[in-house]
Amino acid sequence: MLAFNTNGIGFGITGVPIAQDTALIEAGLGIEIAPDAKLSVSYQGQLAGDIQDNGIRGNLDWRF
């Protein structure tokens, strides 16, 4: 339990429980498509018994 310093009223903080025995996976690939441009794709995943969290990200970096 936490409380504010001025009046002492307490408050609680709750969140989503963390799954046990979770595998964290991250992989990415980048390629230079021009001297001033790079294209990259990455995957991030969190895998547990009955819970999955997946994400894919793509980036285009262009310097000018």
mmCIF file of the N, C-alpha and C atoms, coordinates in Angstrom:
data_MODEL
# 
_entry.id   MODEL 
# 
loop_
_atom_site.group_PDB 
_atom_site.id 
_atom_site.type_symbol 
_atom_site.label_atom_id 
_atom_site.label_alt_id 
_atom_site.label_comp_id 
_atom_site.label_asym_id 
_atom_site.label_entity_id 
_atom_site.label_seq_id 
_atom_site.pdbx_PDB_ins_code 
_atom_site.Cartn_x 
_atom_site.Cartn_y 
_atom_site.Cartn_z 
_atom_site.occupancy 
_atom_site.B_iso_or_equiv 
_atom_site.pdbx_formal_charge 
_atom_site.auth_seq_id 
_atom_site.auth_comp_id 
_atom_site.auth_asym_id 
_atom_site.auth_atom_id 
_atom_site.pdbx_PDB_model_num 
ATOM 1   N N  . MET A 1 1  ? 0.843  -1.171  0.000   1.00 0.00 ? 1  MET A N  1 
ATOM 2   C CA . MET A 1 1  ? 0.000  0.000   0.000   1.00 0.00 ? 1  MET A CA 1 
ATOM 3   C C  . MET A 1 1  ? 0.891  1.236   0.000   1.00 0.00 ? 1  MET A C  1 
ATOM 4   N N  . LEU A 1 2  ? 0.583  2.166   -0.849  1.00 0.00 ? 2  LEU A N  1 
ATOM 5   C CA . LEU A 1 2  ? 1.306  3.430   -0.933  1.00 0.00 ? 2  LEU A CA 1 
ATOM 6   C C  . LEU A 1 2  ? 0.407  4.549   -0.442  1.00 0.00 ? 2  LEU A C  1 
ATOM 7   N N  . ALA A 1 3  ? 0.986  5.677   -0.060  1.00 0.00 ? 3  ALA A N  1 
ATOM 8   C CA . ALA A 1 3  ? 0.199  6.813   0.410   1.00 0.00 ? 3  ALA A CA 1 
ATOM 9   C C  . ALA A 1 3  ? 0.864  8.105   -0.030  1.00 0.00 ? 3  ALA A C  1 
ATOM 10  N N  . PHE A 1 4  ? 0.046  9.141   -0.265  1.00 0.00 ? 4  PHE A N  1 
ATOM 11  C CA . PHE A 1 4  ? 0.579  10.453  -0.566  1.00 0.00 ? 4  PHE A CA 1 
ATOM 12  C C  . PHE A 1 4  ? 1.182  11.061  0.689   1.00 0.00 ? 4  PHE A C  1 
ATOM 13  N N  . ASN A 1 5  ? 2.212  11.839  0.527   1.00 0.00 ? 5  ASN A N  1 
ATOM 14  C CA . ASN A 1 5  ? 2.925  12.427  1.654   1.00 0.00 ? 5  ASN A CA 1 
ATOM 15  C C  . ASN A 1 5  ? 2.110  13.512  2.344   1.00 0.00 ? 5  ASN A C  1 
ATOM 16  N N  . THR A 1 6  ? 1.231  14.211  1.629   1.00 0.00 ? 6  THR A N  1 
ATOM 17  C CA . THR A 1 6  ? 0.527  15.347  2.202   1.00 0.00 ? 6  THR A CA 1 
ATOM 18  C C  . THR A 1 6  ? -0.644 14.963  3.087   1.00 0.00 ? 6  THR A C  1 
ATOM 19  N N  . ASN A 1 7  ? -1.471 13.998  2.679   1.00 0.00 ? 7  ASN A N  1 
ATOM 20  C CA . ASN A 1 7  ? -2.668 13.706  3.467   1.00 0.00 ? 7  ASN A CA 1 
ATOM 21  C C  . ASN A 1 7  ? -2.739 12.262  3.971   1.00 0.00 ? 7  ASN A C  1 
ATOM 22  N N  . GLY A 1 8  ? -1.841 11.414  3.576   1.00 0.00 ? 8  GLY A N  1 
ATOM 23  C CA . GLY A 1 8  ? -1.799 10.056  4.086   1.00 0.00 ? 8  GLY A CA 1 
ATOM 24  C C  . GLY A 1 8  ? -2.863 9.119   3.560   1.00 0.00 ? 8  GLY A C  1 
ATOM 25  N N  . ILE A 1 9  ? -3.656 9.553   2.571   1.00 0.00 ? 9  ILE A N  1 
ATOM 26  C CA . ILE A 1 9  ? -4.671 8.670   1.995   1.00 0.00 ? 9  ILE A CA 1 
ATOM 27  C C  . ILE A 1 9  ? -3.952 7.608   1.159   1.00 0.00 ? 9  ILE A C  1 
ATOM 28  N N  . GLY A 1 10 ? -4.270 6.360   1.420   1.00 0.00 ? 10 GLY A N  1 
ATOM 29  C CA . GLY A 1 10 ? -3.585 5.268   0.734   1.00 0.00 ? 10 GLY A CA 1 
ATOM 30  C C  . GLY A 1 10 ? -4.228 4.908   -0.591  1.00 0.00 ? 10 GLY A C  1 
ATOM 31  N N  . PHE A 1 11 ? -3.454 4.266   -1.436  1.00 0.00 ? 11 PHE A N  1 
ATOM 32  C CA . PHE A 1 11 ? -3.962 3.757   -2.705  1.00 0.00 ? 11 PHE A CA 1 
ATOM 33  C C  . PHE A 1 11 ? -3.162 2.514   -3.083  1.00 0.00 ? 11 PHE A C  1 
ATOM 34  N N  . GLY A 1 12 ? -3.784 1.649   -3.867  1.00 0.00 ? 12 GLY A N  1 
ATOM 35  C CA . GLY A 1 12 ? -3.131 0.426   -4.299  1.00 0.00 ? 12 GLY A CA 1 
ATOM 36  C C  . GLY A 1 12 ? -2.873 0.456   -5.805  1.00 0.00 ? 12 GLY A C  1 
ATOM 37  N N  . ILE A 1 13 ? -1.894 -0.310  -6.229  1.00 0.00 ? 13 ILE A N  1 
ATOM 38  C CA . ILE A 1 13 ? -1.563 -0.422  -7.647  1.00 0.00 ? 13 ILE A CA 1 
ATOM 39  C C  . ILE A 1 13 ? -1.667 -1.890  -8.030  1.00 0.00 ? 13 ILE A C  1 
ATOM 40  N N  . THR A 1 14 ? -2.475 -2.181  -9.043  1.00 0.00 ? 14 THR A N  1 
ATOM 41  C CA . THR A 1 14 ? -2.614 -3.548  -9.515  1.00 0.00 ? 14 THR A CA 1 
ATOM 42  C C  . THR A 1 14 ? -2.302 -3.604  -10.999 1.00 0.00 ? 14 THR A C  1 
ATOM 43  N N  . GLY A 1 15 ? -1.976 -4.766  -11.479 1.00 0.00 ? 15 GLY A N  1 
ATOM 44  C CA . GLY A 1 15 ? -1.682 -4.949  -12.892 1.00 0.00 ? 15 GLY A CA 1 
ATOM 45  C C  . GLY A 1 15 ? -1.967 -6.377  -13.315 1.00 0.00 ? 15 GLY A C  1 
ATOM 46  N N  . VAL A 1 16 ? -1.641 -6.665  -14.543 1.00 0.00 ? 16 VAL A N  1 
ATOM 47  C CA . VAL A 1 16 ? -1.840 -8.000  -15.086 1.00 0.00 ? 16 VAL A CA 1 
ATOM 48  C C  . VAL A 1 16 ? -0.779 -8.926  -14.504 1.00 0.00 ? 16 VAL A C  1 
ATOM 49  N N  . PRO A 1 17 ? -1.167 -10.116 -14.049 1.00 0.00 ? 17 PRO A N  1 
ATOM 50  C CA . PRO A 1 17 ? -0.166 -11.036 -13.503 1.00 0.00 ? 17 PRO A CA 1 
ATOM 51  C C  . PRO A 1 17 ? 0.813  -11.492 -14.588 1.00 0.00 ? 17 PRO A C  1 
ATOM 52  N N  . ILE A 1 18 ? 2.049  -11.698 -14.203 1.00 0.00 ? 18 ILE A N  1 
ATOM 53  C CA . ILE A 1 18 ? 3.086  -12.148 -15.120 1.00 0.00 ? 18 ILE A CA 1 
ATOM 54  C C  . ILE A 1 18 ? 3.028  -13.664 -15.224 1.00 0.00 ? 18 ILE A C  1 
ATOM 55  N N  . ALA A 1 19 ? 3.037  -14.166 -16.451 1.00 0.00 ? 19 ALA A N  1 
ATOM 56  C CA . ALA A 1 19 ? 2.987  -15.611 -16.664 1.00 0.00 ? 19 ALA A CA 1 
ATOM 57  C C  . ALA A 1 19 ? 4.329  -16.231 -16.284 1.00 0.00 ? 19 ALA A C  1 
ATOM 58  N N  . GLN A 1 20 ? 4.268  -17.447 -15.751 1.00 0.00 ? 20 GLN A N  1 
ATOM 59  C CA . GLN A 1 20 ? 5.485  -18.167 -15.390 1.00 0.00 ? 20 GLN A CA 1 
ATOM 60  C C  . GLN A 1 20 ? 5.954  -18.993 -16.579 1.00 0.00 ? 20 GLN A C  1 
ATOM 61  N N  . ASP A 1 21 ? 7.238  -19.326 -16.585 1.00 0.00 ? 21 ASP A N  1 
ATOM 62  C CA . ASP A 1 21 ? 7.844  -20.136 -17.645 1.00 0.00 ? 21 ASP A CA 1 
ATOM 63  C C  . ASP A 1 21 ? 7.560  -19.546 -19.025 1.00 0.00 ? 21 ASP A C  1 
ATOM 64  N N  . THR A 1 22 ? 7.979  -18.316 -19.208 1.00 0.00 ? 22 THR A N  1 
ATOM 65  C CA . THR A 1 22 ? 7.735  -17.581 -20.449 1.00 0.00 ? 22 THR A CA 1 
ATOM 66  C C  . THR A 1 22 ? 8.999  -17.547 -21.293 1.00 0.00 ? 22 THR A C  1 
ATOM 67  N N  . ALA A 1 23 ? 8.841  -17.766 -22.596 1.00 0.00 ? 23 ALA A N  1 
ATOM 68  C CA . ALA A 1 23 ? 9.952  -17.643 -23.541 1.00 0.00 ? 23 ALA A CA 1 
ATOM 69  C C  . ALA A 1 23 ? 9.849  -16.278 -24.224 1.00 0.00 ? 23 ALA A C  1 
ATOM 70  N N  . LEU A 1 24 ? 10.920 -15.509 -24.183 1.00 0.00 ? 24 LEU A N  1 
ATOM 71  C CA . LEU A 1 24 ? 10.982 -14.214 -24.856 1.00 0.00 ? 24 LEU A CA 1 
ATOM 72  C C  . LEU A 1 24 ? 11.824 -14.380 -26.120 1.00 0.00 ? 24 LEU A C  1 
ATOM 73  N N  . ILE A 1 25 ? 11.258 -14.033 -27.259 1.00 0.00 ? 25 ILE A N  1 
ATOM 74  C CA . ILE A 1 25 ? 11.926 -14.220 -28.545 1.00 0.00 ? 25 ILE A CA 1 
ATOM 75  C C  . ILE A 1 25 ? 11.980 -12.882 -29.265 1.00 0.00 ? 25 ILE A C  1 
ATOM 76  N N  . GLU A 1 26 ? 13.144 -12.569 -29.832 1.00 0.00 ? 26 GLU A N  1 
ATOM 77  C CA . GLU A 1 26 ? 13.297 -11.358 -30.633 1.00 0.00 ? 26 GLU A CA 1 
ATOM 78  C C  . GLU A 1 26 ? 14.247 -11.667 -31.778 1.00 0.00 ? 26 GLU A C  1 
ATOM 79  N N  . ALA A 1 27 ? 13.820 -11.316 -32.988 1.00 0.00 ? 27 ALA A N  1 
ATOM 80  C CA . ALA A 1 27 ? 14.641 -11.533 -34.172 1.00 0.00 ? 27 ALA A CA 1 
ATOM 81  C C  . ALA A 1 27 ? 14.405 -10.378 -35.138 1.00 0.00 ? 27 ALA A C  1 
ATOM 82  N N  . GLY A 1 28 ? 15.433 -10.046 -35.891 1.00 0.00 ? 28 GLY A N  1 
ATOM 83  C CA . GLY A 1 28 ? 15.286 -8.949  -36.835 1.00 0.00 ? 28 GLY A CA 1 
ATOM 84  C C  . GLY A 1 28 ? 16.191 -9.117  -38.033 1.00 0.00 ? 28 GLY A C  1 
ATOM 85  N N  . LEU A 1 29 ? 15.859 -8.380  -39.081 1.00 0.00 ? 29 LEU A N  1 
ATOM 86  C CA . LEU A 1 29 ? 16.613 -8.416  -40.325 1.00 0.00 ? 29 LEU A CA 1 
ATOM 87  C C  . LEU A 1 29 ? 16.620 -7.021  -40.910 1.00 0.00 ? 29 LEU A C  1 
ATOM 88  N N  . GLY A 1 30 ? 17.791 -6.564  -41.324 1.00 0.00 ? 30 GLY A N  1 
ATOM 89  C CA . GLY A 1 30 ? 17.910 -5.250  -41.947 1.00 0.00 ? 30 GLY A CA 1 
ATOM 90  C C  . GLY A 1 30 ? 18.691 -5.353  -43.245 1.00 0.00 ? 30 GLY A C  1 
ATOM 91  N N  . ILE A 1 31 ? 18.297 -4.556  -44.217 1.00 0.00 ? 31 ILE A N  1 
ATOM 92  C CA . ILE A 1 31 ? 18.975 -4.566  -45.503 1.00 0.00 ? 31 ILE A CA 1 
ATOM 93  C C  . ILE A 1 31 ? 19.111 -3.128  -46.010 1.00 0.00 ? 31 ILE A C  1 
ATOM 94  N N  . GLU A 1 32 ? 20.277 -2.833  -46.564 1.00 0.00 ? 32 GLU A N  1 
ATOM 95  C CA . GLU A 1 32 ? 20.521 -1.514  -47.134 1.00 0.00 ? 32 GLU A CA 1 
ATOM 96  C C  . GLU A 1 32 ? 20.006 -1.531  -48.569 1.00 0.00 ? 32 GLU A C  1 
ATOM 97  N N  . ILE A 1 33 ? 18.934 -0.783  -48.841 1.00 0.00 ? 33 ILE A N  1 
ATOM 98  C CA . ILE A 1 33 ? 18.332 -0.789  -50.169 1.00 0.00 ? 33 ILE A CA 1 
ATOM 99  C C  . ILE A 1 33 ? 18.889 0.307   -51.066 1.00 0.00 ? 33 ILE A C  1 
ATOM 100 N N  . ALA A 1 34 ? 19.606 1.249   -50.484 1.00 0.00 ? 34 ALA A N  1 
ATOM 101 C CA . ALA A 1 34 ? 20.275 2.330   -51.217 1.00 0.00 ? 34 ALA A CA 1 
ATOM 102 C C  . ALA A 1 34 ? 21.378 2.860   -50.309 1.00 0.00 ? 34 ALA A C  1 
ATOM 103 N N  . PRO A 1 35 ? 22.319 3.636   -50.823 1.00 0.00 ? 35 PRO A N  1 
ATOM 104 C CA . PRO A 1 35 ? 23.384 4.156   -49.958 1.00 0.00 ? 35 PRO A CA 1 
ATOM 105 C C  . PRO A 1 35 ? 22.873 4.985   -48.782 1.00 0.00 ? 35 PRO A C  1 
ATOM 106 N N  . ASP A 1 36 ? 21.705 5.575   -48.910 1.00 0.00 ? 36 ASP A N  1 
ATOM 107 C CA . ASP A 1 36 ? 21.171 6.403   -47.824 1.00 0.00 ? 36 ASP A CA 1 
ATOM 108 C C  . ASP A 1 36 ? 19.837 5.879   -47.272 1.00 0.00 ? 36 ASP A C  1 
ATOM 109 N N  . ALA A 1 37 ? 19.497 4.612   -47.552 1.00 0.00 ? 37 ALA A N  1 
ATOM 110 C CA . ALA A 1 37 ? 18.229 4.055   -47.072 1.00 0.00 ? 37 ALA A CA 1 
ATOM 111 C C  . ALA A 1 37 ? 18.426 2.618   -46.582 1.00 0.00 ? 37 ALA A C  1 
ATOM 112 N N  . LYS A 1 38 ? 17.770 2.315   -45.462 1.00 0.00 ? 38 LYS A N  1 
ATOM 113 C CA . LYS A 1 38 ? 17.837 0.971   -44.873 1.00 0.00 ? 38 LYS A CA 1 
ATOM 114 C C  . LYS A 1 38 ? 16.429 0.529   -44.502 1.00 0.00 ? 38 LYS A C  1 
ATOM 115 N N  . LEU A 1 39 ? 16.083 -0.690  -44.851 1.00 0.00 ? 39 LEU A N  1 
ATOM 116 C CA . LEU A 1 39 ? 14.792 -1.287  -44.534 1.00 0.00 ? 39 LEU A CA 1 
ATOM 117 C C  . LEU A 1 39 ? 15.018 -2.401  -43.516 1.00 0.00 ? 39 LEU A C  1 
ATOM 118 N N  . SER A 1 40 ? 14.236 -2.409  -42.438 1.00 0.00 ? 40 SER A N  1 
ATOM 119 C CA . SER A 1 40 ? 14.400 -3.444  -41.420 1.00 0.00 ? 40 SER A CA 1 
ATOM 120 C C  . SER A 1 40 ? 13.038 -3.927  -40.932 1.00 0.00 ? 40 SER A C  1 
ATOM 121 N N  . VAL A 1 41 ? 13.004 -5.208  -40.559 1.00 0.00 ? 41 VAL A N  1 
ATOM 122 C CA . VAL A 1 41 ? 11.802 -5.853  -40.021 1.00 0.00 ? 41 VAL A CA 1 
ATOM 123 C C  . VAL A 1 41 ? 12.234 -6.644  -38.795 1.00 0.00 ? 41 VAL A C  1 
ATOM 124 N N  . SER A 1 42 ? 11.437 -6.571  -37.730 1.00 0.00 ? 42 SER A N  1 
ATOM 125 C CA . SER A 1 42 ? 11.767 -7.332  -36.523 1.00 0.00 ? 42 SER A CA 1 
ATOM 126 C C  . SER A 1 42 ? 10.509 -7.957  -35.930 1.00 0.00 ? 42 SER A C  1 
ATOM 127 N N  . TYR A 1 43 ? 10.712 -9.041  -35.198 1.00 0.00 ? 43 TYR A N  1 
ATOM 128 C CA . TYR A 1 43 ? 9.647  -9.770  -34.512 1.00 0.00 ? 43 TYR A CA 1 
ATOM 129 C C  . TYR A 1 43 ? 9.988  -9.834  -33.031 1.00 0.00 ? 43 TYR A C  1 
ATOM 130 N N  . GLN A 1 44 ? 8.986  -9.630  -32.197 1.00 0.00 ? 44 GLN A N  1 
ATOM 131 C CA . GLN A 1 44 ? 9.136  -9.782  -30.755 1.00 0.00 ? 44 GLN A CA 1 
ATOM 132 C C  . GLN A 1 44 ? 7.980  -10.640 -30.262 1.00 0.00 ? 44 GLN A C  1 
ATOM 133 N N  . GLY A 1 45 ? 8.287  -11.657 -29.476 1.00 0.00 ? 45 GLY A N  1 
ATOM 134 C CA . GLY A 1 45 ? 7.244  -12.533 -28.979 1.00 0.00 ? 45 GLY A CA 1 
ATOM 135 C C  . GLY A 1 45 ? 7.480  -12.946 -27.547 1.00 0.00 ? 45 GLY A C  1 
ATOM 136 N N  . GLN A 1 46 ? 6.389  -13.159 -26.851 1.00 0.00 ? 46 GLN A N  1 
ATOM 137 C CA . GLN A 1 46 ? 6.408  -13.663 -25.482 1.00 0.00 ? 46 GLN A CA 1 
ATOM 138 C C  . GLN A 1 46 ? 5.444  -14.842 -25.459 1.00 0.00 ? 46 GLN A C  1 
ATOM 139 N N  . LEU A 1 47 ? 5.976  -16.032 -25.229 1.00 0.00 ? 47 LEU A N  1 
ATOM 140 C CA . LEU A 1 47 ? 5.183  -17.248 -25.321 1.00 0.00 ? 47 LEU A CA 1 
ATOM 141 C C  . LEU A 1 47 ? 5.178  -17.984 -23.987 1.00 0.00 ? 47 LEU A C  1 
ATOM 142 N N  . ALA A 1 48 ? 3.998  -18.291 -23.508 1.00 0.00 ? 48 ALA A N  1 
ATOM 143 C CA . ALA A 1 48 ? 3.835  -19.069 -22.278 1.00 0.00 ? 48 ALA A CA 1 
ATOM 144 C C  . ALA A 1 48 ? 2.824  -20.177 -22.564 1.00 0.00 ? 48 ALA A C  1 
ATOM 145 N N  . GLY A 1 49 ? 2.430  -20.926 -21.547 1.00 0.00 ? 49 GLY A N  1 
ATOM 146 C CA . GLY A 1 49 ? 1.536  -22.062 -21.726 1.00 0.00 ? 49 GLY A CA 1 
ATOM 147 C C  . GLY A 1 49 ? 0.279  -21.737 -22.517 1.00 0.00 ? 49 GLY A C  1 
ATOM 148 N N  . ASP A 1 50 ? -0.534 -20.816 -22.042 1.00 0.00 ? 50 ASP A N  1 
ATOM 149 C CA . ASP A 1 50 ? -1.768 -20.476 -22.737 1.00 0.00 ? 50 ASP A CA 1 
ATOM 150 C C  . ASP A 1 50 ? -1.849 -18.981 -23.072 1.00 0.00 ? 50 ASP A C  1 
ATOM 151 N N  . ILE A 1 51 ? -0.722 -18.283 -22.985 1.00 0.00 ? 51 ILE A N  1 
ATOM 152 C CA . ILE A 1 51 ? -0.674 -16.846 -23.262 1.00 0.00 ? 51 ILE A CA 1 
ATOM 153 C C  . ILE A 1 51 ? 0.366  -16.569 -24.337 1.00 0.00 ? 51 ILE A C  1 
ATOM 154 N N  . GLN A 1 52 ? 0.004  -15.719 -25.294 1.00 0.00 ? 52 GLN A N  1 
ATOM 155 C CA . GLN A 1 52 ? 0.946  -15.307 -26.335 1.00 0.00 ? 52 GLN A CA 1 
ATOM 156 C C  . GLN A 1 52 ? 0.833  -13.812 -26.540 1.00 0.00 ? 52 GLN A C  1 
ATOM 157 N N  . ASP A 1 53 ? 1.967  -13.166 -26.754 1.00 0.00 ? 53 ASP A N  1 
ATOM 158 C CA . ASP A 1 53 ? 2.016  -11.747 -27.085 1.00 0.00 ? 53 ASP A CA 1 
ATOM 159 C C  . ASP A 1 53 ? 3.014  -11.613 -28.226 1.00 0.00 ? 53 ASP A C  1 
ATOM 160 N N  . ASN A 1 54 ? 2.548  -11.214 -29.408 1.00 0.00 ? 54 ASN A N  1 
ATOM 161 C CA . ASN A 1 54 ? 3.384  -11.149 -30.584 1.00 0.00 ? 54 ASN A CA 1 
ATOM 162 C C  . ASN A 1 54 ? 3.368  -9.735  -31.163 1.00 0.00 ? 54 ASN A C  1 
ATOM 163 N N  . GLY A 1 55 ? 4.486  -9.350  -31.753 1.00 0.00 ? 55 GLY A N  1 
ATOM 164 C CA . GLY A 1 55 ? 4.557  -8.050  -32.403 1.00 0.00 ? 55 GLY A CA 1 
ATOM 165 C C  . GLY A 1 55 ? 5.546  -8.058  -33.554 1.00 0.00 ? 55 GLY A C  1 
ATOM 166 N N  . ILE A 1 56 ? 5.186  -7.359  -34.616 1.00 0.00 ? 56 ILE A N  1 
ATOM 167 C CA . ILE A 1 56 ? 6.056  -7.203  -35.779 1.00 0.00 ? 56 ILE A CA 1 
ATOM 168 C C  . ILE A 1 56 ? 6.233  -5.715  -36.025 1.00 0.00 ? 56 ILE A C  1 
ATOM 169 N N  . ARG A 1 57 ? 7.467  -5.311  -36.316 1.00 0.00 ? 57 ARG A N  1 
ATOM 170 C CA . ARG A 1 57 ? 7.764  -3.896  -36.552 1.00 0.00 ? 57 ARG A CA 1 
ATOM 171 C C  . ARG A 1 57 ? 8.564  -3.771  -37.835 1.00 0.00 ? 57 ARG A C  1 
ATOM 172 N N  . GLY A 1 58 ? 8.232  -2.795  -38.624 1.00 0.00 ? 58 GLY A N  1 
ATOM 173 C CA . GLY A 1 58 ? 8.978  -2.486  -39.834 1.00 0.00 ? 58 GLY A CA 1 
ATOM 174 C C  . GLY A 1 58 ? 9.469  -1.047  -39.795 1.00 0.00 ? 58 GLY A C  1 
ATOM 175 N N  . ASN A 1 59 ? 10.692 -0.824  -40.247 1.00 0.00 ? 59 ASN A N  1 
ATOM 176 C CA . ASN A 1 59 ? 11.275 0.514   -40.263 1.00 0.00 ? 59 ASN A CA 1 
ATOM 177 C C  . ASN A 1 59 ? 11.901 0.794   -41.615 1.00 0.00 ? 59 ASN A C  1 
ATOM 178 N N  . LEU A 1 60 ? 11.772 2.026   -42.049 1.00 0.00 ? 60 LEU A N  1 
ATOM 179 C CA . LEU A 1 60 ? 12.480 2.517   -43.215 1.00 0.00 ? 60 LEU A CA 1 
ATOM 180 C C  . LEU A 1 60 ? 13.253 3.748   -42.764 1.00 0.00 ? 60 LEU A C  1 
ATOM 181 N N  . ASP A 1 61 ? 14.578 3.642   -42.742 1.00 0.00 ? 61 ASP A N  1 
ATOM 182 C CA . ASP A 1 61 ? 15.444 4.763   -42.364 1.00 0.00 ? 61 ASP A CA 1 
ATOM 183 C C  . ASP A 1 61 ? 16.015 5.363   -43.638 1.00 0.00 ? 61 ASP A C  1 
ATOM 184 N N  . TRP A 1 62 ? 15.738 6.646   -43.842 1.00 0.00 ? 62 TRP A N  1 
ATOM 185 C CA . TRP A 1 62 ? 16.198 7.337   -45.040 1.00 0.00 ? 62 TRP A CA 1 
ATOM 186 C C  . TRP A 1 62 ? 16.916 8.602   -44.604 1.00 0.00 ? 62 TRP A C  1 
ATOM 187 N N  . ARG A 1 63 ? 18.177 8.692   -44.919 1.00 0.00 ? 63 ARG A N  1 
ATOM 188 C CA . ARG A 1 63 ? 18.990 9.860   -44.540 1.00 0.00 ? 63 ARG A CA 1 
ATOM 189 C C  . ARG A 1 63 ? 19.079 10.807  -45.723 1.00 0.00 ? 63 ARG A C  1 
ATOM 190 N N  . PHE A 1 64 ? 18.788 12.059  -45.468 1.00 0.00 ? 64 PHE A N  1 
ATOM 191 C CA . PHE A 1 64 ? 18.900 13.060  -46.531 1.00 0.00 ? 64 PHE A CA 1 
ATOM 192 C C  . PHE A 1 64 ? 19.458 14.347  -45.986 1.00 0.00 ? 64 PHE A C  1 
# 
